[in-house]
Amino acid sequence: MNIIVCIKQVPDTTEVKIDPETNTLVREGVSAVMNPFDKYAVEEGVRLRERYGGKVTALTMGPARAEEILKEAISTGVDEGVLLSDRVFAGSDTWATSYILAKAIEKLGHFDVIICGKQASDGDTAQVGPGISAHLDIPQVTYVRKIRQKDGNRFTVERLVEEGFEVIEVNMPCLFTVVKEINEPRLPSLKGIMKAKKQEIKTLTNEDLGINPDLLGLKGSPTRVIKTFTPSLRSKRQMIKGEISEIVDKLIEVLKGNKPS
């Protein structure tokens, strides 16, 4: 089974900054980490290989330093890493990003399963995984909390919903986005760390993918961030004091729109 795990390097959440000119995230000079949700995708990819055999490839798009998270993925059991890095990719929104990733997956050849984290901590859109499946025209299951079994060319999975979960059957090739309930990511092993240090990371540019530059970066992104701002704090509040029975009565009056006596 050929498994591809799409991961992303994101700014450390304590150091997020916005460029006032472009309204995009400032990534230069900011410490970065693997997107937390992607760690569950990596772990699930490795577990699928351990159960059914095959190979796990980690794929990411970003500057040269994004190689760091590919090495991290390899240290926890991934077989190889591929970096998509080109200046023309910069500024791509979720649609353009998913298109680039889809074209890279096609370039890599045959695959059975693509796994993504449910969303990235910097954008929180949860759009890239579904976008990849749309570009590749393959079925997707989002918010997967458990992969129950594989029967021939079909998976049975549990999809997390507000009321509980759904049981869904899906044929390969397919794409999953996973939630943190699916597993507990393992720590890097000494053997994995040594392998990651020696492993050569394959880098692909747009020259390798052959995508029309008009479909990339800011030019190829149909969405725009027009304005960013910090919401003002709401300081209006009421304190209700007294015995529990008194508080309940006063709270009912407040909910009815009356001022508590």
N, C-alpha and C positions, 0 to 999 in steps of 0.2 A: 504494500500500500504506500503510495506517495502522498505525504502529508505536507502541506504548506501552512506555516503559521505567520501571519502578518503582525508585526509589532511596530511600535513607535517610540521614539525618544522624545520625552516631553520635559519642559522646564520643571525644576523642583517647585512644588506648589508654594513654597515660602518666598520664591523669588520671581513671580510672574510679573512681567512688565509689558506695556503696550506702546508701540511706536505711534506717536501722535500724528505723524504725517500719513502713514499707510493704514493705521488702525489694525495692524497685525501684531502678533506676538514678537517680542524681541528675544532672539535666541542666542545671539553672539554675546559671549562673556557671561552667560547665565548657566549655572550648574544644571545638569540634565540627568534624568534617570529613565529607566524603562517604565512606560506607562503601567501603573499597577495592575489594571485589568488584563493586560497582555501576559502577565506572568501565569495567570490561570490558563490562558490559551496555550502557552508553551508547555506547561505541565500536562495538559490534556493531550497535546500532540505526541509527547513522549510516551504517555501511557497507552495511547492507541498503537504506537509502534511496538511497544513491549507486548501487547496482547495479540496483535495481528501481523507483526513483522513489517518490513519496508524501510522507509527513510523519511526523516523530518527535516525540512528546509525552513529556516527562518528568513523572512523577507522584510526589509525596511527601506523607507525612503528618507533621505536627509543629507546633511553635510557629512564630510569625511569622519567627523567624530562620532557619528551614529554607529560606526563600527563597534563601539564599546558595548552596546546592548546586544549586538549579534554575538560577540564573544561571551557575554554573560549567558545568553541562551545556550550556546554550545557547552558552557561549563555545567549546565544543568541537564544535559542529555541530548540536545539537538545535534544532528549530524553535520549540517553545513549552514553557512550564512551567505546571503546575497544582499548587497547594498546598492540602492538606486540613488545615484548622486550626480546632479547636473544643475548648473545655475538656472537653466530654463525651467526647472521644476519649482523654483522658489515662488512662494505666494499662491500656490495652488489651493483652491478650496476643496471641500470634500468630494465634489463631483470630479474635478480634474485629478485629484489624488487617487480616487478609486479607479479612474480610467488608466492612469499610469501603472498602478499596481496590477490591474487586469492584463495589460499588455505585457508586463514583465512575466506574469504567470504563464501566459501563452508562450512567451519566449523560452521559459524553462522547460516546456514540454508537458508530457502527460502528468496529470494529478488526479487524485481520488477525493481528497478532502481539503478544504481550506478552513482554517480556524482563526478567528479574531477575538480580541477582548470585546466586551459589549459596547464600550465607548472609550474615548481618550479623556484623560483628566484635564487637558488644556482646552479642548473644544466642547466636550460633553454633547456632541450631536448624535452619536450612534449611527452615523450615516455611511461611513466608509465601507464597512462590511457589506451591508445591503447593496451599496453602489457597485462593489466588485462583482457580486452575483448578477446584478443587472447587466453589466458590461459583458460578462462571460455567458449570460443566458443559462444559468444553472439554478437549481432550487436552493433556497436558503431557509434556515431555521434560526431565529434570533432568541436571545435570552435562554440558551440551553443550560439547564442545571444538572442534567445527567444523560450520559449516553448509555442506554440500557444494554443493547446488544447489536451485533452485526449479523445479518442473515444473507449470505451471498452478496448481492450488490445493493443491499438495503440496510439502513440504520433505523433503529427505533430509539427515539430520544424523548426526554421530558423537557418541556418548555415552561419556564416560570411565567406566571400571570398573577394579577392582583389577588384573585380568589383561590389560588393554589397552583396547579400545573396542568398542562395539556400533554397528552401522549401523541407523538407524531411519527409517522414512518416516512422516510425520504430516501430516494435513490441516489447513488453516486453517479457522477461527481456532484458534490454539494458543498455548501458553505454553512458553517456554524459560527454564531457569535455566542460567547459563553459568559456566564455570571460567576461571581466568586464562590457561590455555593457548590460549584461543580467539583472542586478538589482542594487540596492543600499543597501549594507549590513547594517543591523540594529545594533544599539548599545546594549550592554548587559542591561537587565532590572534588577531592584532591586530584583524582584522575581527570575529571572534567576540566578543572582549571588548567592543568598542564596541557591538555588537548587544545583548549581554547587559545593558549599562548602560541602554539605552533600552527594552528589552523589558518590557512590563507582565506581571506574573505574575498569573494568574487564581487567586482564592482561593475555595474552596467550604467551607461550614460544614455542620453537620448539618441546618440548615434547608433547604439546597439538596438534600441527599440524602434527607431524610425517613425516617431510620432510627429505629426504636423505641429510645429511650434505654436500655431495659433490656438491649439487646444490645451496648452500648458500654461502654468503660472497664472499671474493676474489676468492676462489676456484671455486665457481659456476658462476662466472661472465665472460662472453666471451669477454667483452671489457676491455681495460687497458688504463690508462693515462700514456703515455711514457714520456711526457715532458710538463712542464708548463712554460710560460714566459710572461713578460709584453711587448706588442708591442712597438717598438721605435717610438717616436714622429716624424712626418714628418714636418720639418721646412721650406721646400722650398715653396715659395709663391710669387706671384706677386701682386703689388698694381697698380691699374689703376685709374688715377685721371683725372679730367676734367669735362666738361659739360656732361649731360646725353647723348646727341647725339654723343659726342666724345668717351665716355666710351663704348657705344654700338658698334661703329665702331672698336675700339681697341679690344674689347672682341671677335668680329667676327674674327679678324685677329689671335688672340691667339688660338681660337678653330680650325682655319685652320692650325695651326702649325707655324704661322709666328710671329716674334717678333713685338710687337706694336711700332710704331714710336714715 
